[in-house]
């Protein structure tokens, strides 16, 4: 049974490029590289990881692919490509040569146009992914869940995965609107969900494991055992308790699940979704 962290990041910190890492996130205002993560994965009996882009540039792809080439425990890379570019098909053809490049992501959560994913140019790019075997990570906020459901319906053969359970307002303990919309999205069988990034949506200094249970109940019921993936969101999780505390929430939650269901969550689903060689 492979155990995979399906969502983490590496970067060489640049205060201009990485302006999203604000001063209240001082714990991650430094470099985070494969040598920093490998012992953490070993400590938690994880066999590998999928690194996800944190900068929207071709240079980011080159950086992460070089990391993956140098470290066998990096099983996959989720990069970035300009889906609205006229030459997007050509760029995707180029990226097919890299076996560890599994899919792409755009920081949709930060777009002023909340429905950018429904624009014809964006959808034209999405349409080029599935024929080439690429996945797509949906980095969205709750107000974009409805648009994501429309996108998933428009491309029923495209594998999508929602990052960070779409960042519900855990700190405010609000759940109703997110719950309604995540269930609507989960009704599309081509959509999976990364159970990741939750601690940074809670009260960073004062969260308790019970704060997450209502949201976990919704996600596991809506997506079912074959469409949920474990992700740490390391090193971002370091601003709200760190790797061990964040994974502990899920280890405790999964205890009542069967061995087969646990195997799916901790690795098998990630291997299948991304087509990882393990």
Secondary structure as UniProt FT lines:
FT   STRAND          4..8
FT   TURN            15..20
FT   HELIX           23..28
FT   HELIX           34..43
FT   TURN            44..45
FT   STRAND          48..52
FT   HELIX           58..70
FT   TURN            72..73
FT   STRAND          74..79
FT   TURN            83..84
FT   TURN            86..87
FT   HELIX           88..95
FT   TURN            96..97
FT   TURN            99..100
FT   STRAND          101..106
FT   HELIX           108..110
FT   TURN            114..115
FT   HELIX           116..118
FT   HELIX           120..126
FT   TURN            127..129
FT   HELIX           130..132
FT   STRAND          135..138
FT   HELIX           142..144
FT   HELIX           145..154
FT   TURN            155..157
FT   STRAND          160..162
FT   HELIX           163..166
FT   TURN            170..173
FT   HELIX           176..186
FT   TURN            189..190
FT   STRAND          191..195
FT   HELIX           199..201
FT   TURN            204..206
FT   HELIX           210..223
FT   TURN            225..226
FT   STRAND          228..230
FT   HELIX           236..240
FT   HELIX           243..254
FT   TURN            255..256
FT   HELIX           259..263
FT   HELIX           264..268
FT   HELIX           269..274
//
